Amino acid sequence: MPIALLSVSDKSGIVEFASQLLDHGYELLSSGGTYKTLVQAGLTVTEVSAYTGFPEIMGGRVKTLHPKIHGGILGRRDQDQDTMAEHAIDAIDLVCVNLYPFAQTIAREDVTLSLATENIDIGGPAMIRAAAKNNRWVSVVVNPQDYTKVLTAIAANNLNSVLRLELAQQAFNHTAQYDRLIADFYAQALQDPNNTATSKTATSKTVTSKSTTHLSDALPETLAVKLQKIQDLRYGENSHQHAAVYAYDDAPAASLVKAQLVQGKPMSYNNIADADAALSCVREFNLPACIIVKHANPCGAAVADTVFAAYELAYATDPTAAFGGIIAINQMFDDQLCEKILSQQFVEVIIAPKAAPAAIERLKQKPNIRLLLVDTASPTDLQSKKQLKSVDGGLLVQDQDMGQAAQASYEVVTARAPSEQEMIDLKFAWLLAKYVKSNAIVYAKDGAAVGVGAGQMSRVFSAKIATIKAADEGLVIKGSVLASDAFFPFRDGVDIAAAAGVTAIIQPGGSMRDGEVIAAANEAGIAMIFTGVRHFRH
């Protein structure tokens, strides 16, 4: 009679799984809460302590760490039979284990180092690893979603070596991610500003940092990142490149990878990259806002009393570039806005927090247009995530660029201070410049971008390009403000802005020639603010 050992924290589907194992002739072993659950369901199951003849001790810390358990899992059926017989060790053929919910524990507001430590599973990983190692003979199941697949194979007498190897690979992924969570949590405990994480008082101290899900705030010496493929893509940036999209296990519901595609064909690699830029940018604004992105750069942006008005202003920034772009709004996508967009441009993707049924029905007539629904409020836990960028032979890892200079830290460095309206526009332009590829220049007026210069090797050429694009679209730079993502290395950029009629500038400051730059602004009567914060975006 084959033996199955069941010990799970996630008990979804376990009673049905165990019941069908019994129907297929398996004997069941179990312990702790799983044993109680199965007994309460009326199933015939042997408790591990009765099987080993050794009780659970130390408050349940030691229960499955026994030779009859691990010998039964690890025993090689072609060479360990005599040893197993000598010590009355029965072969265990299937191990179904998932681990204490450590991620949920450390997500609690009241989590302490002591509480987290007590929720570190020891016996579970040992059994999982043993079964995965011995996959030639043993099947290991860590995911309830695999119950049906395993039962189907058992019913067909086809629990073969390929499936067992597949299950083993998933098992090692499961324990690797589990250990990474623990290591990252402990790394954060060691970064405790009061240096009490390892002291005797640590058992009652709340650990307040929560960015322990896949990377710690203190960048670890060893970085392990687990991602789950959620979709193969037709191709990458170009048709000859293979591509797929992956998600972190703990990706928040409000993240792009969890967005709901309610209309249109599947997203492409470039769609996803541009949509990420658009979503991140629109999240910066509290007023009704519209961001239009092309090739990862905002080519149109505005805030207004309504998203309809914001779209009209954003589209006017650069109608040429808006063709085939990504549109993100932070309020309801309704049928009025839908008709307006369809009447004047082709769009690849529309992103909104919600959509009116009439707008969805209208878009069904345009199968090539995707509609993504995702919460456009910025999730607080996104602030703790790290950015990973592939480079030859490795990764660059950094914090998210969450830095926004508070208005209280703004330094007026010119003879004239900005007016109230100029200050409103400066803040808008500064938020937008953060999402424009460097070197970034943004001209803005009355809550809308009127010119964008992006991705140039010279900042002065970004300033020139922004004025050229504005002129091509019939927009007026005169009376606008300018935002620069980094300091002006020379006064020439300010001179170009002055010639175009700019009245106020916001920039980080910090150049060796700040004096010359300030003097140029004063000569032109331009108000200038230094923020002390740079927003390079490569």
N, C-alpha and C positions, 0 to 999 in steps of 0.2 A: 504494500500500500504506500503510494507516494505521500510525502509529508510537506505541508506548507506552513511556514512561520509567518504570522501576521502581527505587526506591531506598528500602528500608524497614529500620527497626531491628527492628520486630516482624515476624518472618518467618512467622508462622503463616498457613498457607494460600497463601503466595506462589507456591510451585511449581505448585500446581494452578491458581491464577489465571493465571499466566504461560502455562502449557501450553494452557489454553483460549483465551487471547488469540491464541496462535499458530494454533490450529485455526480461528479466525475471521479469519485473514489479516493479523494484526498483525505488524510487525517490532518486535523488542524491543531497547531500550537499557537498560544498567544499569551500576552501578559498585560498587566496594568489595565488602563482604561479600555483598550481594545478587547481584552478578554471579557470585561464586564459587559461591553456593548454586545458582543456576540452571544454571551450567555443569556442576556436579557431578551435577545431576539429568538431564543429557543434553539440555538445551534449547539451541536456537540463539539466541544473544543477542550483541549487539555491545557491547563495552565503551565507555563514554563517552569515555575518552581516545583510543581508536582512531577514534571518530566525529569528535571535535573536532580530532584531530591535535595535541593538547596533553596532556602527561602530568599525572598527579596530582602536586602539589607540596606542600611544607611539611607533610609527614607526613599527607597526606590532607585538610588544611584547605582546599585549593583543588582542586576537581575538576569540579564542575558549573557553576561560575561562569564561563560562557563564552558569547559571542554566539550560537554555533550551538545552544546549549541554550536560552537565554532568548529568543533570537529565534524559535526554533521553537515555544516555548510562547506567547509574547506576540504573535506575528505575527497581524494581522487579515487574514482570508482574503479580504476584499473590497477592501482598499486597500494591503496591504503585499507583494503578490506579487512586484512588480518588485524591491524591495529584497531580499527573500528569495532570489530567483533570482540576483541580482547577487553575493550573498555565499555562495551554495551552502548556504542554510539550508533544511532540510526542515521541514515542519510537524509538530509533535508533537501528537498528538490526545488522548492520555490520559496523565496523570501520576499515578502511584501512589507516594506518599511518606508515611512517618510518621517521627517525629523521634527523635533520640537520647533514651534513657530518663532524662531529667534528674531526674524525681521519684524514680526508684529510686536514682539516684546520691546525691542529697542525703539519702536515708533511711539510707544506710550509716553505721555507727557510726564508721568511720575517715574520713569525708568531710573533705576539706580544700577551702579556697577554690580552690586550684590545680586539684584534681581536678574539682570542680564546673564550673569555667570551661572546662576542656578538653572537657567533655561538653555544651557549648552548641552546638547545631546552627546553622549559618549557611546553608549551601547548601540544606538541606531546606526551611526556612521560605520562602526566596526562591523556590524552585520551586513550593511550594504556593500562595503568594500570587499568583504570576504566573499559574498555571493557573486559580485561582479568579477572578481579575480577568477573564481572557479566557474566562469560562465560556460565552460565546456560541458558541465553537467547540471548547473544550477541556473534557474531563471530568477532575476531580481526585478521587482516592480516598485518604482518610487512615485509614479504618477497615476492617480486614479483614472485619468483619461486613457490609460493603457489596459484597463481591466477587460474591456470588451475584446480588444485585439488578442490578449493572452488567452481568454476563455475560448475564443473562436479557434485559436491554434490548438488548444488542448482537445477541444471537441473533434477536430479534424485529425488528431494524432500527429500534429505537425508543429510542435513546439521545438523548432529546429535550431541548429547552431547559429544561423544568420540572425534569427530573431533574438536569441539569447545574447549575442554579441551587441546587437542594437540596444537591447535593454541595459546591458552592462555599460555601454557608452553613456547612456542617459544617466545612469546611476552615478558614475564618476563625475559627470557634470554637476549633478545634484549636490554631492558632498563637497566638490571644489567651491561652488558658490557659497555653500554654507560656511565653510572655513574662511572664505574671503570676508563675509559679513562680520564674523567674529574678530578677525585680525584687524579690520578697519575700525570696528567699535573700540577695541583696545588701543589702537593708535590714537583715537580721539581722546580716550581717557587719559593717555599720557600727555596730551596737549592741554589738559585742564589748567586754566590760568592760576588756580590756587594751589596747584601741585599736590592735590590730595587724592588723586585717582588711585594710587597704590598704597595709601596710608590706611591705618586701622579704622579711621573714621569714614572711609570711602563707602562702607556698606550702607550708610544712611544718606549719602550725598546723591542728589539728583544729577544725572548727566544730561545737560540741556541741549547739547548739539545733536542734530538728527540726521546729518548728511552721511549716513553710514551705509547706505543701501548698495552702492557699488564703488564709490571712491570716498576716501576720508578727506576732511578739510585740510589736514596736514598730509600733503602728498606722500603716499607710502613709498618705501624703498622698492617694493615689488608690486607691480600693478597687474591685477587679474580682472578682466572685464568679461562678464557673461552676457551674451546677446542671443535672442531667439529670432530666427528668421520668420518674418510674418508674410513676406511676399517676394517671389521672384519677379524681376522687372524685365520688360521686353529687351532692353539693352541699357547701357550706361549713358554717359554724356554723348557718346557717339555709337552708331549702330554696330561697330565691331567690338564693343566692350561689353562683357557680361556684367550683370548688376543684380542686386537684391537689396531689400530694405530689412533691417533688423531692429528689434526693440529691446530695451532693458526690461528685465523682469518686473521692475518696480516703476516703469514709466507711468506717470500720472495720467488720469483719464483726460485731462485737459491738454495733453501733449499732442503734437502733430501726428505721431505714429498711431495714436488711438482715435484720431478724427474719424467721423462717420461720413463715408462717401455715399451720399443719397442720390446722386445723379451723375451720369457720365461714365466714360470708359475708365479703366484703371489708370492710376497716376504713373507718370514716367519718372525716371531718375531726375531729369531737369525740373519737372513739375514739383517734385518733392523739395529739391534744393531751393527753388524760388519761393515755394509756399512757406518754407521755414523762415525765410527772410521776411516775407510779408507778415506772417503771423507774429513774429517777434517784434516787428516794428509797430504794428497797430496796437499791440498790448501796452505800449508806452503812453497812450493817450487816454485821458478820462472823458473828454468831450466826444461827441459823435465824430468818428474819424474814418477816412478811407485812404488806403495805401495801395498804389499800383506798382508792382515790381516786374522788372525785366532783367534777365541775366543776373539775378541776385542783388540788383540795385533798385532802390526806390526811384522810379522815373516820374511819379506823381504822388502828391500827398497833400492832405488838407484836413482841417477840423472845421466844423460848422454847427449850426443849430440842429441839423438833421443829417443822416448819412447820405440822403439823396443830394443835398446841397454840397456835402463834402466830396461826393463822387464827381459832381460836375466840376468842382474846382481842381480836384486831383487830375482828372482827365485833361483839363485845359493846360496843365503843366507841360505835357509832352504827348499829344495825341498820336504822334508817329510811333514813339517807343511803346505806347500803351497797347498797340495792336499785338495780340498774341501774348499778353502779359498775365499776371496774377493779380486779382483784386481781393483785398482783405478789408472787411468792415467790422466794426465792433458793436453793431446793433442788428436788429431784425433785417433780414433780406426779404423785402416785400415785392409784390408784383409791379408796383410803380417803378422801383429801381431796376427790376429785372428788364422791363420793357425799355427803359432808358439805355441800359448797357447794350442790349441786343440791337437797338436802333442805330448805334454809332460805332461799335467796335467788335472785333473778335476777341474773345477772352479764353484762355486755357482753363483757369481755375478760379472759382469764387469761394472765398472763405468767410464764414459768418458764424455767430454763436447760435443762430436759429433762423428758420426760413418759413415764410408763409406758404401754406399748401398751394395757393394759386401760383406762386413763383416757381415752386417745384414742378408743378404740372406744365407750366410754360416752358421750362428748361428741357422737359422731356422731348420737346420738338427739336432740340439741339443736342444730339447724343454725344457730340465731341466736347461739350462743355461740362467740366466736373464741378459739382457743388459739394464742398466739405463743410460739415458742421462741427465746430469745436469751440469750447469756452474760450473767449478772447480775453477774459480776465487773467492776469498773470499768476500762475500757481506759485505759492510761496516756496514750495520745495524745489522749484526750478533754480532758485538762487544758489542752492548748495551743490548743484550738478557741476561737473567739470566738462570742459570742451576738449575733445580729442581730435588731433589732426595728423593724418598719416604723412610721414616723411620717409625718405629712403632709409630702410633698415630699422625704423622705429616709429615712435609717436611723440608729438608735442602735446603736453597736457597743461591746461591752465584753468583758472577760475572763470566763470561766466563774467562778462563785462557788465556788472550791475552798478558800476560807479556812475553816479549822477551828482554833480556838484550841487549842494543845496544853495538856494538863493542867498542865504545869509553869508555864504563864503565867496560870493561873487565880488570881484574887486574892480571897481570902476577906475581905469587907469588914465582916462583922458580928461580934458578940461570940462567937457560936457557929459553929463550923465544921460542914460537913455530915458525917453519919455515912457509913460505907462504903456501905451500901445506898442512902442518899440520893445519894451521888456517882454510883453506877451509874445510877440513875434520872435524875439531872440530865443526864448525858451522853446518854442515850437521848432525853430530851425536847429537848435542844439540837440534836441531829441532825435530829429530826423538824421542829422549828420552822423550820428552814432551807427546808423545802418547803411551808410553809403561807403562803398569801397574807397580805401585811401589811394591817393590823396583826395579828400572829400571837401567840396565846397557846396553850400546850400544857400540860395537866395530865397527869402520868404517875405510875404506881405499879407496882412489881414488873414492870418491863419492858413495860408496855402503856400506851397513851394512855387516859385516862379522861374527857377532855374537850378539845375543840378549838374555839377561837374564831378565825375567819378573816375577813380582808377587810373589816374594819370601819374606819370613818373615825376612830374613837376607840379607843385601846388599852384604856381602862377598860371599854368596851362589849364588846370581845373577851373580856376576863376574865369579864364577867357572862354572856355567851352561853355560854361554855365550861362554867360551873357549871350553867346552866339545862339544857343538853343532857345533862350527866352525870346530873342529877337525873331528867330524863325517862326515861333508860335504866336507872335504878336503880343507877347506879354511885356509889361513895363517893369524894368528893374528899378527905375527911379523911385525913391521913397521906400525901398525894401531894406531888409536887414540881411546880414551875412553871417553864416556859421562856418567855422573851419574846424575839422576834427583834430588838428594838431597846430602848433604854432606856425606863424609866418617866419621863414628864415630870413627874408628880406622884405623891404617895404613895397616891392613891386606889386604884390598881390593886393595890398591896401590901395595903391594908386589906381589899379584897374577897377576896384570896387568904387572908389571915389569918382572916377570918370563915368561909371555907369549910374551914379546917383544914389549909391547906398548911404544910409544915414546912421547905421549902427552895426557893430561887429561883435560877435562873441567867439572867443578862442581860448585855448588853454594858457597861452603865454609860456615863457620859459626859454625863449630864444636869446642867443648872445646879442642879437640886434633888436631886442624889445624896445630899446630907446628910440631907434630909428623908426620902427613900426608905429609906436605911439605918436611920434612927431608927425608922421605922415597922416595919421588919423586926425590929429589936432589941426593940421594945416587945412584939411578938408571939412572940418566941423563935424567929424564923425564921432559918435560916442562908442567907446570900446570897453568891453568887459573881459577880464581874465577869469577863467574858472579853476585853473590849477589841475584840471583833469583832462587827459588825452583819450581819444577814442579811435585809435587805429583799427582798421578792419581789413585784413588781407585775404 
